[in-house]
């Protein structure tokens, strides 16, 4: 029982510290515009680095994954909504898988 409580307390501390430390360390607004711009892109970079590799392992072959990724990139570049991008990418992957079933 004490191991479980200790584990929960350690996990709470590990998740709380990264959220609390920036508030304590950086009380004033950052003066450098370059650093602020860099920090603004971090959430997008982390999300992309966590999501992008899974795209290629979520389908049965890489060809359909590439087709869906290219579709998503093109529609995102054209500034379509997230729902349109997601649904179109899913449709392209579905049809690519369907065509690959007959090709193989």
C-alpha positions as CSV (number, residue, x, y, z in Angstrom):
1,X,0.0,0.0,0.0
2,X,2.8,2.4,0.8
3,X,4.5,1.7,-2.5
4,X,1.3,2.6,-4.3
5,X,1.0,5.9,-2.4
6,X,4.7,6.7,-3.0
7,X,4.3,6.0,-6.7
8,X,1.2,8.3,-6.9
9,X,3.1,11.1,-5.1
10,X,6.1,10.8,-7.3
11,X,3.9,10.8,-10.5
12,X,2.1,13.9,-9.1
13,X,5.4,15.6,-8.5
14,X,6.8,14.8,-11.9
15,X,3.7,16.1,-13.7
16,X,3.4,19.2,-11.4
17,X,7.1,20.4,-11.6
18,X,7.2,21.1,-15.4
19,X,4.1,23.2,-15.1
20,X,5.1,25.1,-12.1
21,X,8.7,25.8,-12.8
22,X,8.2,28.1,-15.8
23,X,5.8,30.2,-13.8
24,X,8.4,30.6,-11.0
25,X,11.5,31.1,-13.2
26,X,10.0,33.4,-15.8
27,X,7.9,35.8,-13.8
28,X,8.5,38.7,-16.2
29,X,7.6,38.7,-19.9
30,X,10.5,37.5,-22.1
31,X,12.2,40.5,-23.8
32,X,13.6,38.6,-26.8
33,X,11.2,38.4,-29.6
34,X,13.1,35.5,-31.1
35,X,12.8,33.4,-28.0
36,X,9.1,34.2,-27.7
37,X,8.5,33.2,-31.3
38,X,10.5,30.0,-30.8
39,X,8.5,29.1,-27.7
40,X,5.2,29.7,-29.6
41,X,6.1,26.9,-32.0
42,X,7.0,24.3,-29.4
43,X,3.4,22.9,-28.9
44,X,3.0,22.4,-32.7
45,X,6.4,20.7,-33.0
46,X,5.7,18.3,-30.1
47,X,2.3,17.4,-31.4
48,X,3.7,16.8,-34.9
49,X,6.6,14.7,-33.6
50,X,4.2,12.5,-31.6
51,X,1.6,12.2,-34.3
52,X,3.5,11.9,-37.5
53,X,5.3,8.5,-36.9
54,X,2.0,6.9,-35.9
55,X,0.5,7.8,-39.3
56,X,2.7,5.3,-41.0
57,X,2.0,2.4,-38.6
58,X,-1.8,2.9,-38.5
59,X,-2.5,1.4,-41.9
60,X,-1.7,-1.9,-43.4
61,X,0.8,-0.5,-45.9
62,X,2.8,2.7,-46.3
63,X,1.4,3.7,-49.7
64,X,-2.0,4.5,-48.2
65,X,-0.4,6.3,-45.3
66,X,1.6,8.5,-47.7
67,X,-1.5,9.1,-49.8
68,X,-3.5,10.2,-46.7
69,X,-0.6,12.4,-45.5
70,X,-0.2,14.1,-48.8
71,X,-3.9,14.8,-48.9
72,X,-3.8,16.2,-45.4
73,X,-0.9,18.4,-46.2
74,X,-2.4,19.8,-49.4
75,X,-5.8,20.5,-47.8
76,X,-4.1,22.1,-44.8
77,X,-2.0,24.3,-47.1
78,X,-5.2,25.4,-48.8
79,X,-6.5,26.3,-45.3
80,X,-9.4,23.9,-45.2
81,X,-11.1,23.2,-41.9
82,X,-9.8,20.4,-39.6
83,X,-12.9,18.3,-40.2
84,X,-12.5,18.5,-44.0
85,X,-8.9,17.6,-43.7
86,X,-9.5,14.7,-41.4
87,X,-12.4,13.3,-43.4
88,X,-10.7,13.7,-46.8
89,X,-7.6,12.0,-45.5
90,X,-9.6,9.1,-44.0
91,X,-11.4,8.7,-47.3
92,X,-8.2,8.7,-49.3
93,X,-6.6,6.1,-47.0
94,X,-9.8,4.0,-47.3
95,X,-9.8,4.0,-51.1
96,X,-6.1,3.5,-51.3
97,X,-6.4,0.4,-49.0
98,X,-9.4,-0.8,-51.1
99,X,-7.4,-0.4,-54.4
100,X,-4.4,-2.1,-52.8
101,X,-6.5,-5.1,-51.9
102,X,-7.2,-5.7,-55.5
103,X,-3.7,-4.9,-56.7
104,X,-2.0,-7.4,-54.3
